[in-house]
Amino acid sequence: MPLSYKARRRWSLLILLIGLPAYIIAAVSLIAWLPDLTGWVTLIVYVIVGFAWMVPLKFIFIGIGQADPDAPHPEDSAR
């Protein structure tokens, strides 16, 4: 069952305010446990980890910046 626009907006806000900072802390802690890597390898690992959170959550964020597609259009009520 697809999420409604309002539900996706709420979930995206919750993810950005709570989930993303928690993910950043977990990712930095995980990378700190790795053995010392060279500068380029560390950069590549950070880039991969930085994009990894978006892949499973992509469906929540699609279309959030646009107008609510379920809301009635103002020109419909003027008729």
Backbone torsions as a table, in degrees:
resi	resn	phi	psi	omega
1	MET	NA	121.4	-179.9
2	PRO	-70.2	148.3	179.4
3	LEU	-77.6	147.0	176.4
4	SER	-72.8	166.8	-179.7
5	TYR	-60.3	-44.8	-179.7
6	LYS	-64.7	-39.4	178.9
7	ALA	-65.8	-41.1	177.7
8	ARG	-64.9	-37.7	177.4
9	ARG	-64.3	-42.3	179.4
10	ARG	-66.0	-45.1	179.2
11	TRP	-63.2	-40.5	-179.8
12	SER	-64.5	-39.7	177.1
13	LEU	-63.7	-44.4	178.8
14	LEU	-62.9	-41.9	179.6
15	ILE	-64.8	-43.8	-177.2
16	LEU	-71.4	-33.5	-177.3
17	LEU	-86.0	-31.8	-176.1
18	ILE	-116.1	-48.5	-174.4
19	GLY	-68.5	-43.5	-177.4
20	LEU	-66.5	-45.8	175.5
21	PRO	-61.1	-37.8	177.3
22	ALA	-65.3	-38.9	177.9
23	TYR	-65.9	-39.8	179.1
24	ILE	-62.9	-43.9	178.6
25	ILE	-63.0	-43.5	179.2
26	ALA	-65.3	-41.2	-178.8
27	ALA	-66.8	-43.2	179.1
28	VAL	-66.2	-38.8	177.5
29	SER	-64.9	-40.9	179.0
30	LEU	-65.4	-42.8	179.7
31	ILE	-68.0	-31.4	177.6
32	ALA	-66.0	-28.2	178.6
33	TRP	-75.6	-20.9	-179.9
34	LEU	-67.1	153.9	175.7
35	PRO	-64.7	163.1	-178.6
36	ASP	-59.0	123.1	-179.7
37	LEU	-109.3	158.7	176.3
38	THR	-69.5	167.3	-175.7
39	GLY	-59.1	-45.4	-178.1
40	TRP	-68.2	-39.0	179.4
41	VAL	-66.9	-40.2	177.2
42	THR	-62.4	-42.5	177.9
43	LEU	-61.6	-44.6	179.6
44	ILE	-63.0	-41.4	178.5
45	VAL	-63.3	-43.1	178.3
46	TYR	-63.8	-38.8	178.5
47	VAL	-65.8	-44.0	179.2
48	ILE	-63.2	-46.4	179.7
49	VAL	-66.4	-34.0	179.3
50	GLY	-65.9	-33.5	178.4
51	PHE	-91.0	-17.0	-174.4
52	ALA	-64.2	-30.6	-178.6
53	TRP	-70.3	-24.4	-176.1
54	MET	-76.8	-30.2	-173.0
55	VAL	-59.7	-52.5	-178.6
56	PRO	-74.9	-16.5	-175.9
57	LEU	-105.3	8.5	-175.5
58	LYS	-58.6	-40.3	-176.7
59	PHE	-64.9	-23.9	179.2
60	ILE	-76.1	-37.7	-173.5
61	PHE	-87.5	-11.4	-178.0
62	ILE	-67.6	124.3	175.3
63	GLY	80.3	7.5	-177.0
64	ILE	-68.7	-32.9	-177.9
65	GLY	-79.6	-2.5	-179.2
66	GLN	-97.1	172.3	178.6
67	ALA	-67.4	155.9	180.0
68	ASP	-63.8	117.5	-179.4
69	PRO	-72.0	-17.9	-179.1
70	ASP	-89.6	-12.8	-178.0
71	ALA	-73.5	145.6	177.0
72	PRO	-67.7	143.3	179.3
73	HIS	-78.9	140.8	-178.4
74	PRO	-61.9	-33.3	-179.2
75	GLU	-71.5	-20.1	177.3
76	ASP	-71.5	-34.5	-178.0
77	SER	-80.7	-16.6	-178.9
78	ALA	-78.6	-15.4	-178.3
79	ARG	-79.9	NA	NA
